[in-house]
Amino acid sequence: MKEYTLEELEEYNGKNGKMYVAYQGQVYDVSDSYLWEGGAHQGLHDAGKDLTEEMDEAPHGPEVFKDYPVIGTLKE
């Protein structure tokens, strides 16, 4: 499984194709989700970022990530 740095993750912001997000060290591909159209989830959370801290403010829990494939890990 590929290991991504934060800089590499930022390249997958949806502006040029794929959209990836990280949560608790796992990198998820959210590219096929209508919830992430335009590179942002509900206009609040941007693709290409580590969302670990932002999830504390989300109206749902991390269980939502089970719907997306894990494609790598986030390098510390």
NORKA-V171215 format. One record per helix or strand of 2 or more residues. SS is the DSSP state (alpha for helix, beta for strand). FROM is the first residue (numbers start at 1). TO is the last residue. If there is no record, write none. Layout:
# NORKA-V171215
ss: (SS	SS)
from: (FROM	FROM)
to: (TO	TO)
This chain:
# NORKA-V171215
ss: (beta	alpha	beta	beta	alpha	beta	beta	alpha	alpha	beta)
from: (2	6	19	26	34	40	45	54	62	69)
to: (4	10	23	29	39	41	46	57	67	74)
